[in-house]
Amino acid sequence: MVSTFHGLELGKRGLSVGQASIATTGQNIANVNTKGYSRQQVNSSSSPSLDIWTGQGAHTGQLGTGVTIDSITRVRDRFLDQQVRDHSETLGQWQAKQTTLDRLETIVNEPSDSGLSSAMDGLKNAWQDLANEPDSLSAQAVVKERAQGFIDVAQSMNKSLDSLKSELTQQSTETVAEANGYLKQIAELNKSIVRDGSQSNDLKDKRDALVEDLSKLMSVKVEEKANGSYSISLASNNQALVTGEAVSEITAEDATNTPQKFGGKLAGLDESLNTATKYQENLTTVVRDFVQANGMSGTSGKDQALFIGDAANFKLSELKVNYEADPLEQQAATGKTSADAQSDFRKLVSQLGAESQSATNSVANHSAALQATENRRQSVTGVSLDEEMANLIKYQHSYNAAARLVSMTDQMLDTIINRMGS
Amino acid sequence: MRVTQQMLNQNSIRNMSQNLSRFEKINNQVASGKLLHRPSDDPNGVSKAMNLKSTLATNAQFERNTGEAKLWMDETGQNIDSMVNAMQRVREIAVQGNNGTYSELDQTAMAAEIEELTEHMRQLANAKVNGKSLFNGQKTGELPFPEKGDMTPSSADLVAKTFTIGEGISIQSSVLPEQLFGASADAANLFNTLESMSANLKAGTAIDLEKMDAGIDRLLTVGAENGARQNRLEAVENRLLASNLEIKSMLSRVEDIDYAEAVIKLKSEESIYQASLAATSKIIQPSLMDFLR
């Protein structure tokens, strides 16, 4: 026989599922703009039924007992997560490179009327004026001033390159610290998630967001353990970073010595540093060739050379104009000519341009790919307000209907208890 | 595909910012008139533009050099003309003197005039342009014949003044005393001739007109050479101007925008941006909430 209060219990279960569903909908709506939030859904099933005698042969009938909440889970796709992380890693690497190349282009400052190229032209023309009027003191002074102007431009470029390089090193150290911070937070969250059991949706969202942030900095592999904790290791060599609650931090030395195993922004920063160093070396070579072509003490062996510098151990920052020099006493230098140096500089500029152009394109491509993957993931995990509103109406109706069931059962009981006796 | 508000939001922002950045780029090009701002805009073009600018700067210098060379040559030509005129007068006197019909007093007067003309020639040989000695090779700070009566050029290793008027092209812009007057040891040296003339007149002996004529011929020849060089200089100057024009138009093709094309592009980018704004404002606004009551 069915219990008298069966209807009340069944109604109550319906009410509580309705309430949980509405609350979850509320949570989704409230977090519509939360970064890393994935929508949650109430998973319910009909509760175990009761066997009752139905008087139809040997078989018993099964009477439904309503509904139970099995779980509240987040809607998420692990594979899409992995794809997003992969794209973030590549994008992070290219972004770091592109930013640096962008800076380098600003430093090189070509095409312009105030760059190194026009400074070279200026000196070349000053020589001509001096050749036209060899004994003119003012033409001599102009040669020296143009030489100084050339040095000023070259040295300010060199200084900017120095500061760019030190900034990159600094940034690399900070990035390592940032990554270690993420690793520690992920381990903390692992701890909480394992303690809570396997359904800590919001903590998991937070952890996934952290892993995603981490993946911009370095290339990681993520493995979810049965207890819900994440094991994180380097994608390149499986070096463990987070195992349960344990963290093995990365070091700045590692990041500079073996950047290629880290990938992501860390590798990008290191490549940037190499690029900046390469362009600084090339610039130094161009400047050295140019000043040697224009006479530098130590190469022509004359104290009357226009420039003072050490050819064997050339340092751009130590280059000076020899104001005591008598430019007329210059000898034609051997080796590269001014025109060669100028053409080398043009080569440097166009090489930089090409590199920067391809980095810009790569950033655009990878960010488009990331965006597409993000969209696909959003399509799975994102909160749609229209959908939530429609659900809200649906749950409201089911709640109302369950409430109606309770009040109807109440009326039935009223009939039995209060009216049957009188 | 399930679409969410955040997706709409993100994609709209992305599209708007892409459109705005293209709009900004073309706007920058129109405002500056330049196609190239950074090496990455067109690596090859930038390198070409730098090369052309460099060539322009070099050409401008060559133009300055040709101007200077022209001045020197004009002065050279004029001075040689004056010398020829003076020598023609000397020749007249010489012809007169050779007649043998003049008195000793007349002869002395003629010798005195020749000496005056010789001094005039010396001064012409010491002519200056812009404060620089015209006929003293590259030692323009010194005079070739500083002492009156001393007709030996002051410096032994005279090299003619030249100007660079093109890549690897230089032109002689003045002539050396030796070319003008002959080697100083030579009896046919113009000054030696003049000296012997005045001596002959005083002594009443015949004057060698052939030496005289050879001197005048030399002056005329050197003047003609100078004129020929002037022609060559003019040709080079014209070529420089033509090549400047060519290079400027090439540079313009590389780095300047085509205004008609750019403005049309600017307009189209502007409307694309506005369209993306309009579309975004429409798509973001309504949701089911606006219709549920």
Contacts between the chains, C-beta under 8 A, distances in Angstrom:
chain1	res1	chain2	res2	distance
A	32	B	5	6.3
A	32	B	6	7.0
A	33	B	6	6.8
A	101	B	40	7.5
A	105	B	38	4.7
A	105	B	39	5.4
A	105	B	40	6.1
A	106	B	38	7.9
A	108	B	39	6.7
A	110	B	39	6.1
A	110	B	46	6.4
A	110	B	50	6.1
A	111	B	36	5.7
A	111	B	39	7.9
A	111	B	46	5.3
A	111	B	49	5.1
A	111	B	50	5.8
A	111	B	53	7.2
A	111	B	255	6.8
A	117	B	50	5.1
A	117	B	53	7.0
A	117	B	54	6.3
A	118	B	53	7.1
A	118	B	57	7.1
A	120	B	54	7.6
A	121	B	53	7.6
A	121	B	54	5.5
A	121	B	57	3.9
A	121	B	58	7.1
A	122	B	57	7.8
A	124	B	57	7.6
A	124	B	58	6.9
A	124	B	61	7.6
A	125	B	57	6.4
A	125	B	58	7.4
A	125	B	60	7.6
A	125	B	61	4.3
A	128	B	61	4.8
A	128	B	64	7.7
A	128	B	65	6.3
A	128	B	164	6.4
A	129	B	61	7.6
A	129	B	64	7.5
A	131	B	164	6.7
A	132	B	64	7.9
A	132	B	65	6.2
A	132	B	68	5.4
A	132	B	163	6.2
A	133	B	132	7.6
A	134	B	138	6.6
A	134	B	140	7.7
A	135	B	140	6.8
A	135	B	141	4.9
A	342	B	54	6.1
A	343	B	51	7.7
A	345	B	50	8.0
A	346	B	47	4.5
A	346	B	50	5.0
A	346	B	51	6.0
A	347	B	47	7.1
A	349	B	39	5.1
A	349	B	43	7.8
A	349	B	46	6.1
A	349	B	47	6.1
A	349	B	50	6.6
A	350	B	39	6.5
A	350	B	43	4.2
A	350	B	44	6.1
A	350	B	46	6.1
A	350	B	47	3.7
A	351	B	43	7.3
A	352	B	39	5.2
A	352	B	40	7.8
A	352	B	43	7.7
A	353	B	38	7.2
A	353	B	39	2.9
A	353	B	40	4.7
A	353	B	41	7.4
A	353	B	42	7.3
A	353	B	43	3.2
A	353	B	46	5.6
A	353	B	47	7.7
A	354	B	40	7.7
A	354	B	43	4.2
A	356	B	38	7.4
A	356	B	39	6.5
A	356	B	40	3.8
A	357	B	40	4.2
A	357	B	43	6.2
A	360	B	40	6.3
A	371	B	10	7.5
A	371	B	11	7.6
A	371	B	14	6.3
A	374	B	10	7.1
A	375	B	7	5.7
A	375	B	10	7.8
A	375	B	11	7.0
A	376	B	1	7.7
A	378	B	4	5.5
A	378	B	6	5.9
A	378	B	7	4.5
A	378	B	10	7.5
A	379	B	1	5.0
A	379	B	2	4.7
A	379	B	3	6.9
A	379	B	4	7.1
A	379	B	7	6.9
A	380	B	2	7.2
A	382	B	2	7.7
A	382	B	4	3.4
A	382	B	5	7.7
A	382	B	6	5.1
A	382	B	7	6.1
A	383	B	4	6.0
A	383	B	5	7.2
A	383	B	6	7.1
A	384	B	2	6.6
A	384	B	3	6.9
A	384	B	4	4.3
A	384	B	5	6.5
A	385	B	4	7.9
A	385	B	5	5.1
A	385	B	287	4.8
A	385	B	288	6.9
A	385	B	289	6.8
A	386	B	287	5.6
A	386	B	288	4.3
A	387	B	2	7.9
A	389	B	287	7.1
A	389	B	288	4.0
A	389	B	289	5.7
A	389	B	292	6.1
A	390	B	288	6.3
A	393	B	292	7.0
